Amino acid sequence: MTSPDNGIDAEHSVTVCCQENSSVSVKFGDWLSIDEDSTHYTVELRAPGLTARTNEIVAWTGENDLALFLEALASNYQGWDGERTWETNDKDLSVSATFRSGGYIGLTWTLRPWPRAAGCWTASVTTWLEAGEQMASVGADARRFFGAERP
């Protein structure tokens, strides 16, 4: 689910909005591939009374793929028990997914920049999406964002 926003470059971004409250969202932007080994991007969380942003999440080549994680959730639209999780190698971005009766997936997005530094902070938002088409759309948008090659 892509929607324009003012914070991060809307042309090269993906926004996941909560179906239950559209003011709750997570936005990926500023995709940059510095070398063959990594991709850098920004993440911004929004909810009423909260805006949290980290300017440099690093995805290392061969690392768990967030798009693949989201696509796998979409393929399990009939549900699962418990919680499924994903995180970057640096543990500065994590996602946990739960399935709720009625066919909805809750994605809790957590930013934890500089997790080992004194004075670090953590912020989380939860986006609820329809398990079928909405989740598949988020997976496809993430695949386009993370798989893109831009100058």
C-alpha positions, 0 to 999 in steps of 0.5 A: 500500500503506497501513499505519498507523504511529506517526510520521506521522498514520496517518489522512492518510498513505500508506506504501510498504513493501518486499515483500522486507523490510517494515521498509523503508518510506517514509511520506508524511503531514501533507498541507497545502494552504496556498494555491493554488500549493503543497501541503506534506507530510512524508516519513519513511524507515525501514530497520533502523538508519535513520529519516530525516524531513523535515517540509516537502516542497513540491509546487508547482502545475504541478510534476511529479506524483509520483502520475503518475510512480508510475502511469506505472511501474505501467502499464509492468509489463512492464518497461523498460531503465535508470532512470527518475527523478522529483524535486521542484523543490527537489530535496529528494525524489527517486525513481529506479525500476529494473525487475528480472527477475521483475517487480519494480520497485525504488524508491529514495527519497532525502531531501535537505533543504536541498540547498544549505545547509552541513551538509545530509544525505541518506538513501535507502531502496529499496522493491521492489514487484511490478510489477503490482498492488502498483505500481498500488496505490501509484500509486492511494494516492499519487493519493488522498493528493496529490489530497485536499482536507482542511481 
